[in-house]
Every structure is written in C-alpha cells, then in structure tokens.
Amino acid sequence: MRRVPIVSTLIVIGAVLTMIGLGVWQLQRLDEKQAMLARYAAAVVDGASVAYPADDKAAIELALFHRAEVDCRSISGPWNSIAGRNASGETGYVHLANCAIGGGQTAWVQAGWTKRPQHPDWTGGKVIGLIAPYIDGTARLIADPPAPGFAKSARPDPADVPNNHLAYAVQWFFFAGVALIIYGLALRKRWRER
C-alpha cells in the first residue's frame, strides 16, 4: 500500500510554498527596482538641483542622481581613498572627504580622481556635483567639476545599480521545483522498497 508520510509531506509543502512566496516577492521587488531605476535615469536627464539630503534614507533615495551644491566648510576625519575610474575610464583612486556643511550636518564629497592613492591637499570650498549612492545607504556628492588638484571622476550611471531580482525569482522557483522532484523520487524509492 502506498502511504504518504504526513509530517514529511507537510514540511516539504511548507518549504515549497515558502520558496514560491520568495520568488513572488522577488518579482514584486523587480517592479519596484525598475521604477526606481527609471526615476534615477529621469533625474540625470532632468538635471534639476536639489538640496543635499540629510541622513534620512527616504530623503537620500529621492535625491539620488540629482545635482546638488554644498559648501565644504571643513574636512573631518581621514580621507577615504577607494578604487575608481576617471571620466576617461582609467583606473585609479577616487577620494572622499567627510565635509562639515553647516547645521550640524556632514556630507561625503568625492573630490575627484588620481592615478595613485595619495590625494592632493584640498581643505574644502563650494562643491557642485551629482548625488550618488555610497556605503550603508548614505550618499556622496561626486564633484563636477572636480576639486582643485584632482581629475574628473567617472560620472555615476543609474544602469550600474544592480537589479538581480528576476534572477533571484527564477532561482527560488527552481528550488521549489527541485524540492518537489526530490521528494517525489524519495517517495517512489520508499514505495518500491516496500
């Protein structure tokens, strides 16, 4: 007699439904991400200036890829020099300074690009540029034109923002299918052995 084990079946059904739910969630995130990327692309084309956002994630999200201007009154802490490209596509280093901009606020300013990790001595001033994502949900202002002594950094492109949600959705649906196939094969083997 072919009996289906209840506990194992419930566990597999629960796991499969969870994986399908995760796949559907990723498809919903795909729609949200595509709308966000379209908003970023429109901001670049529009060229309108906005105020540099405070540390509020919602304000940062709305300001990304818009132009802004800050007055870097002083630089606090060490510079952050990371791998990056210049406007011509050469590899080297982009240099970020944490600038005091008034009102108790700070702004990460990407002053520009150099071939080596050492950066020119820049102590601040007015900076105009494009707001781009930075680490941990913060923003940075990529100077355009660059600060004195630096070369122009590569312009940020909304197309560089990762959008892997479709691949993740397919992956979750695939896992659900594989789980059902493996469970079906396990049941078949059990029934044959009986």
RODO-2510 file (C-alpha; in nm, 4 decimals, decimal comma):
residues 194
     n   res          X          Y          Z
     1     m     0,0000     0,0000     0,0000
     2     r     0,1310     0,3438    -0,0982
     3     r     0,1257     0,5610     0,2104
     4     v     0,2397     0,9223     0,2095
     5     p     0,4163     1,0265     0,5312
     6     i     0,2165     1,3184     0,6701
     7     v     0,4874     1,5060     0,8642
     8     s     0,7474     1,4889     0,5837
     9     t     0,4883     1,5911     0,3258
    10     l     0,3776     1,8893     0,5325
    11     i     0,7383     2,0010     0,5784
    12     v     0,8085     1,9750     0,2031
    13     i     0,4831     2,1562     0,1154
    14     g     0,5682     2,4297     0,3655
    15     a     0,9186     2,4663     0,2233
    16     v     0,7917     2,4732    -0,1369
    17     l     0,5262     2,7345    -0,0545
    18     t     0,7894     2,9456     0,1210
    19     m     1,0188     2,9261    -0,1835
    20     i     0,7347     3,0179    -0,4179
    21     g     0,6453     3,3087    -0,1882
    22     l     1,0067     3,4287    -0,2000
    23     g     1,0023     3,4061    -0,5798
    24     v     0,6821     3,6130    -0,5985
    25     w     0,8331     3,8660    -0,3560
    26     q     1,1392     3,8978    -0,5794
    27     l     0,9123     3,9661    -0,8795
    28     q     0,7421     4,2427    -0,6812
    29     r     1,0836     4,3845    -0,5892
    30     l     1,1742     4,3718    -0,9610
    31     d     0,8844     4,6072    -1,0430
    32     e     0,9872     4,8409    -0,7599
    33     k     1,3535     4,8387    -0,8693
    34     q     1,2646     4,9092    -1,2323
    35     a     1,0506     5,2072    -1,1258
    36     m     1,3369     5,3318    -0,9065
    37     l     1,5911     5,2997    -1,1905
    38     a     1,3559     5,4866    -1,4259
    39     r     1,3307     5,7647    -1,1644
    40     y     1,7120     5,7789    -1,1399
    41     a     1,7513     5,7977    -1,5192
    42     a     1,4916     6,0779    -1,5348
    43     a     1,6798     6,2702    -1,2623
    44     v     2,0043     6,2546    -1,4628
    45     v     1,8314     6,3780    -1,7788
    46     d     1,6348     6,6469    -1,5908
    47     g     1,9476     6,7996    -1,4373
    48     a     1,7468     6,9805    -1,1675
    49     s     1,9312     7,0735    -0,8488
    50     v     1,8138     6,9609    -0,5067
    51     a     1,9330     7,0258    -0,1531
    52     y     2,1905     6,7764    -0,0303
    53     p     1,9871     6,5236     0,1729
    54     a     2,0139     6,4774     0,5480
    55     d     2,0919     6,1313     0,6845
    56     d     1,7297     6,0291     0,6292
    57     k     1,7162     5,7250     0,3974
    58     a     1,3936     5,8415     0,2297
    59     a     1,5430     6,1856     0,1563
    60     i     1,8601     6,0252     0,0202
    61     e     1,6561     5,7944    -0,2036
    62     l     1,4668     6,0892    -0,3557
    63     a     1,7866     6,2924    -0,4089
    64     l     1,9969     6,0251    -0,5806
    65     f     2,1283     6,1168    -0,9277
    66     h     2,0204     6,4811    -0,8927
    67     r     2,2639     6,7720    -0,8975
    68     a     2,3402     6,9479    -0,5701
    69     e     2,5761     7,2037    -0,4210
    70     v     2,7391     7,2045    -0,0787
    71     d     2,9830     7,4316     0,0994
    72     c     3,2526     7,2080     0,2460
    73     r     3,3482     7,4262     0,5424
    74     s     3,5967     7,1804     0,6875
    75     i     3,7024     6,8189     0,6489
    76     s     3,6580     6,5929     0,9496
    77     g     3,8410     6,2663     0,9896
    78     p     4,0651     6,0886     0,7406
    79     w     4,0022     6,0795     0,3678
    80     n     3,8577     5,7652     0,2148
    81     s     4,0522     5,6706    -0,0992
    82     i     3,8983     5,3820    -0,2920
    83     a     3,9449     5,2232    -0,6334
    84     g     3,7616     5,4110    -0,9047
    85     r     3,7700     5,5423    -1,2591
    86     n     3,8139     5,8825    -1,4108
    87     a     3,5948     6,0368    -1,6817
    88     s     3,8127     5,8671    -1,9485
    89     g     3,7668     5,5227    -1,7922
    90     e     4,1200     5,4911    -1,6492
    91     t     4,1512     5,3021    -1,3233
    92     g     4,2991     5,4703    -1,0186
    93     y     4,1548     5,6148    -0,6986
    94     v     3,8623     5,8376    -0,6106
    95     h     3,8976     6,0388    -0,2921
    96     l     3,6144     6,1118    -0,0500
    97     a     3,6193     6,3673     0,2288
    98     n     3,3641     6,3924     0,5078
    99     c     3,2766     6,7619     0,4932
   100     a     3,1021     6,9719     0,7549
   101     i     2,8310     7,1595     0,5610
   102     g     2,6587     7,3538     0,8396
   103     g     2,3609     7,2902     1,0618
   104     g     2,5469     7,0052     1,2274
   105     q     2,5351     6,8072     0,9009
   106     t     2,8126     6,6385     0,7116
   107     a     2,8360     6,5260     0,3503
   108     w     3,0624     6,2770     0,1801
   109     v     3,2229     6,4664    -0,1081
   110     q     3,4052     6,2745    -0,3795
   111     a     3,6554     6,5467    -0,4635
   112     g     3,7919     6,3697    -0,7711
   113     w     4,0274     6,1091    -0,9107
   114     t     4,4026     6,0480    -0,9053
   115     k     4,6231     5,7769    -1,0512
   116     r     4,7786     5,6973    -0,7100
   117     p     4,6189     5,6579    -0,3651
   118     q     4,7726     5,9836    -0,2395
   119     h     4,5387     6,2797    -0,2800
   120     p     4,6096     6,6499    -0,3346
   121     d     4,5814     6,8813    -0,0375
   122     w     4,2282     7,0229    -0,0535
   123     t     4,0723     7,1851     0,2510
   124     g     3,7213     7,2486     0,1256
   125     g     3,5076     7,5041    -0,0513
   126     k     3,1972     7,5096    -0,2704
   127     v     3,1317     7,1820    -0,4495
   128     i     2,8779     7,1192    -0,7263
   129     g     2,8098     6,7689    -0,8481
   130     l     2,5845     6,4679    -0,8750
   131     i     2,4456     6,2794    -0,5740
   132     a     2,5216     5,9066    -0,5932
   133     p     2,4807     5,6105    -0,3558
   134     y     2,7594     5,5409    -0,1090
   135     i     2,8094     5,2835     0,1682
   136     d     2,5344     5,1680     0,4078
   137     g     2,2560     5,3681     0,2444
   138     t     2,4385     5,7006     0,2622
   139     a     2,5005     5,9404    -0,0257
   140     r     2,8055     6,1105    -0,1731
   141     l     2,8355     6,4186    -0,3873
   142     i     3,0594     6,3487    -0,6859
   143     a     3,2276     6,6796    -0,7675
   144     d     3,1749     6,8011    -1,1238
   145     p     3,3943     6,9933    -1,1844
   146     p     3,6459     6,8207    -0,9555
   147     a     3,8149     6,9981    -0,6656
   148     p     4,1453     7,1712    -0,7460
   149     g     4,4303     6,9231    -0,7988
   150     f     4,2022     6,6296    -0,8883
   151     a     4,0938     6,4880    -1,2237
   152     k     3,7254     6,4363    -1,3003
   153     s     3,5736     6,1142    -1,1647
   154     a     3,3608     5,8896    -1,3843
   155     r     3,0001     6,0051    -1,3889
   156     p     2,7699     5,7737    -1,1914
   157     d     2,5234     5,5830    -1,4065
   158     p     2,1886     5,4504    -1,2788
   159     a     2,2427     5,1475    -1,5045
   160     d     2,5262     5,0427    -1,2691
   161     v     2,2787     4,9903    -0,9814
   162     p     2,2343     4,6110    -0,9507
   163     n     1,8968     4,4679    -1,0463
   164     n     1,9115     4,0913    -0,9829
   165     h     1,5528     4,0348    -0,8728
   166     l     1,4431     3,8381    -1,1809
   167     a     1,7385     3,6005    -1,1420
   168     y     1,6571     3,5560    -0,7722
   169     a     1,2904     3,4861    -0,8523
   170     v     1,3838     3,2208    -1,1091
   171     q     1,6246     3,0712    -0,8568
   172     w     1,3530     3,0404    -0,5878
   173     f     1,1047     2,8839    -0,8343
   174     f     1,3770     2,6428    -0,9473
   175     f     1,4500     2,5433    -0,5857
   176     a     1,0770     2,4781    -0,5298
   177     g     1,0620     2,2568    -0,8382
   178     v     1,3754     2,0661    -0,7394
   179     a     1,2395     2,0111    -0,3872
   180     l     0,9199     1,8600    -0,5306
   181     i     1,1129     1,6360    -0,7698
   182     i     1,3488     1,5126    -0,4975
   183     y     1,0572     1,4444    -0,2630
   184     g     0,8701     1,2612    -0,5400
   185     l     1,1780     1,0446    -0,6089
   186     a     1,2190     0,9745    -0,2369
   187     l     0,8551     0,8615    -0,2117
   188     r     0,8919     0,6441    -0,5199
   189     k     1,2014     0,4750    -0,3774
   190     r     1,0228     0,4164    -0,0467
   191     w     0,7244     0,2597    -0,2172
   192     r     0,9464     0,0331    -0,4291
   193     e     1,1343    -0,0886    -0,1230
   194     r     0,8051    -0,1850     0,0395
***
